[in-house]
Amino acid sequence: MSREDKRPFRYRSAFGRHAETRRYGVGMIILFWIILMGLLAFVFSDVLERQFNPNRHPESSSTVLESRVVLKQNRQGHYVATGRINGHPVKFLLDTGATDVSVPLEVAGSTSLEPGQPVITRTANGTIRVFDTRLDSVELGSIRISNVRANINPYMQGDEVLLGMSFLKHLELVQKDGQLSLVQRH
């Protein structure tokens, strides 16, 4: 083989190594962008969740005379807070227009609630059938109410429990400057 015959082979060989290195570099760039997008999605999902529920750990205090919880409004002007039903963590949406605490069927299953008698009730979306139940305890920060009337609503979507008047009637509520103070007298 002459010297000229070897030269094109060497060029092909060098070009092949360059292409392999280039593919490796492109792969690393793609991997970098995938990791970056994943991190951004994680960070922004947490930011969005905090905007929807600014009360994941509600500000609360308790004395011998009272328990007090202060909630911040979310961006939509609602009061959403994390609390507990029968010791299970749930997300509450305070609703003074709801007669009872209303629990979506999916949340009822995860909190081991037993559906009672079917009842016809009127909602903003029309007349529906729900199932009566009793909550042994409902907790919001330092406030705890026992034996709360509720219903299991098979038509509710999502994981938010409507915290209605069967709970709220036991409290004093004061709304001012985008905050809602709830006070339970002992």
N, C-alpha and C positions, 0 to 999 in steps of 0.2 A: 504494500500500500504506500502510495507516495504521500508526501507531505501535504499536498493540496487536497487529497482525499480525506485526510484526518481533520482538516480545519472545519468543514461544514458539520462534522459530527460533534466537534468540540463546541461549536456555536449552538447546535441543537441541545447539547447536554447543558450548557450554561443557561440557555433559554428555559429549559425544563426546570432547573433548580429555581430560577427566578419566578416562574409561574407558580411553583409550589409554595415559595415564600410569600408571594402575593396572595394566594388563596388563604394561607394561614393568617396573614394580616387582615384580609377582608373578614374572615371568620371572627377574629378578635374584635374588630370594629362592630360587627353585628351583635356579638355577645355583650359588648359594652352597652350598646343601645338597648338591648333587651333588659339587662340588669337595671339600667337607669330608668327605663319606663316602669319597670316593676316597683322600684323604690318610690318613684313619683306617685304612682297609683296608690301605694300603701300610705304615703304621707298625706296625699290629698283626700283619701277616703276617711282618714282620721280627722282631718280638718272639717270636712263636710259633716261628719257625725257629730263633732263638737258644736257646729253651727246649728244642727237640727236639735241636739240634746245638750245644751250647755250645763245641765244639772245632773251629770253622771254621778257626781258625788255632791249632793245638795248640801249647802251651808246650813248647819243646824246646831241648836244648843238646847240644853235641858236643865231645868232647875226643879226644886221640889214643887213649885207652883205651876210650872208650865213647860211645854216642849215647843220649840219654835223652829220652823224651816223657812228659809228665804230662797225663792226660785227666781231665776232670770228668764226673761222672755227669749224665745228663739227668734231667728230671722223672720219667720212668718208671723210672729206676734203671739204664738202659742206658748203654753207652759208644759214642757216635756221634762220628765225626770225619771231617773232610775230608782226603783224601790223594790219591795218584796211582797209576794203573796205566799202565805204559808211557808215562809222561809226561802222561796225560790225567787231569784232575781228576775224582774220584769221591767219593761219600759212603760211608764204611765203618760197619758195625755190627759191633763185636767180638763173636765168638761162639765161646767155647771148646768148645762142643758140636758144632761143625761140623768135620769132618775136614779139609776143604780150603777154600780161598777159593771162594766160590760167587757167580757173576756173573749177574745177570738178563740175559735175551736182549737186551733193549733197550740196556742198558749195554754189553754185548759188541759190539753193532753200532757204538755211538758211540766205542768205544775200539779198533776194528778188530781184535778178537780173532777168530781162526779156530777154529771148532769142530773137535775131533778125533773120535776114536772114541766111539760111544754107549756109555754105561755105566749099569747099573742100580744105584741107590743107595737107601738107606733114610733118610727124613727124619722129622721129627716129624709130618708130614702123610701119611705112608705111603711106599710104594715108588714111585719115579719113574725116568725115563730122563733122564740129563744127558749132556753132551758134554765129554770131557776137553780140557784146553788147558793151556798153559804161559804164565806171565806173565814177560816179560823182566825187569820190575822192579816192585816194590811199594814205595811211599814213604808214610811216616806221619811228618810232621815231619822230624826229622833222621835218622830210621831208614830205611835202604834195604836191601831184600833182593832178590837177583836169582834168576831161574830158579825161580819159585814155582809149585808144582802147583796147579791150579784146575779148576773145571768151569763150564760155561755151563748155566744152569738155565732152560729155556724156560717153566717154571711159576711162577717168582718174579715177583711183582708189585712195582711201584715201582722206585726208582732206587738202593736201598741194596745195596751189596756186602757179603756176609757175610765178615768177615775171620776165617777159620778157623785151625785148628792148623797147616796147611801153612806159614803165615806166623808165627803166634804161637810155635811151638815153638823158634824161633831167638832168643827173647827171654826175659828174666827179667821176671815180672809181680808187682807188689806192690800190693794194694788196701788202702786205708786212708782213713777219713773222707770217703767219696764221691769219692775220686780213685784213679786207676789209673796207676801208674808202669810204663813199659815201658823196659827197658834192653837195648841191643844191645852186647855186648862185642866189641871189635875184636881 
